[in-house]
Amino acid sequence: MAIADIVSSLNRYGLHFALLDPHNLGALSFSIIEQLAKLKHIDILVHVSVSDLQRNAALYSSEVQRQFDEFAPEWRKHVSLDANLQSVRASMIAYWSDLVKRLGLPRAKHTELIKGTGN
């Protein structure tokens, strides 16, 4: 995996910054964050596409799709699909945030929903 090669080539004690801006949630493999978390001093800015989550939550949560599996491993054990889609989306983000926190990475003090002029 390319990220493992990148992380292994960096100074473990250097100051690092990673901007993760995937095309969609499936492209944001949690293994990337796990690899980056191995660095002692790193700040990670992640763009989580809420619009992708809103548009495709029903599709991504189907048994044959793997986007959520890449984004938040074992999410099916922690996110109930019996709720409405808004609750499913909120639970998915909460679970993903917990996974990040378990890696020892601090949760952002604030998150911001960025909207264009067309909403």
N, C-alpha and C positions, 0 to 999 in steps of 0.2 A: 504494500500500500504506500502511495506517495507521501502521505502525511507522516508515516513512521520514519521514512527516510529524511524528511525535512526536519522533524523534531530531533532525530539523532545527530543531525549535522549542526545543530545550534548549541551554543554555550548554555549548559543547564543553569548556570547562575547569572546569565545576562538578563537584561531587561527586554521584554518582548511584547509585541502587540499583534493581535490577529483580528482581522475583520472578516467575518463569515457572512456572506450575502448570497445565499443560494437562490437558484431559479425557483425552486419549490421545496416544500418540506421534505420530500423524499431524498432530495439532493443534500440535505443537511444530516448526514449520517452521524449518529451520536459518537461513533468511534473516533471521529475527527476531534471532538471535544475531549474525549478521554485521552487521546494522544497529546493534545496541547496542554492538558492539565498536568502532565508529567514535568513540565518546565517549572522551575522554582518561582520565577517572577514573570508572570504573563497577565496582561489584560486582554480580555476577549470581548469584542463587540459583535453581537449576533443580531442579524436582521431576521426575525421570524415573520414570515409573510402571513399576516392575519387574513389578508384577502384570499390567499390560497387555502388557508384553513377554513374560511367561511364558505368559499365556493365548493370545496372538494371534500369536506368532512364526511359526508355520507359515502362518497366513492372510496376514499382512503380507508374507511373503517370496514369495508367489505372483506370477507375472508380471502379473496384472491389478490387483493392489493397489498403491497409491502411498504408504501410510503411512510405510514405511521410506525411500522416496525423499525425502519431505519432511523427515523427521527427520535423515537422514544421506545427503546427496547422493552419488551414485556408489558407494554401499555395495556393490553387486554386484561391483565390481572388487576389493574388499578383504575381503569376508566370504564364506567358502566355505559353501555349502549342503550339501556332502557330509558334513559332520560331524553329530553328534547335536544336538538342539535346544538343549541346555544350552551346548554350544560355540558354536553360532550366536549365541545371546543374549549370551554373554560377548564374542565377537568384535565384535558390533554395538556394544556399549557401549564397548569399547576403541577402535574406529574412530571413533565419535562423539566420544569424549574427545580423540583425536588431532586431529580437525577443529577443535575448540574451541581446543586448544593452538596450532594453526597460525594462528589469528586473533590470537595474542599474549595471549590470556587465560590466566592461570595455572590449572593444575589444582588442584582443591580438595585441601587437605592430608589431608582425610579425607572419606569418604562414609559414610553411615549408612543401613542398611536399617531402615525403620520398619515394624513389624508391629502389627496390632491384636490384641485378646485372642483372636480366632478364627483367628489366624495369617494 
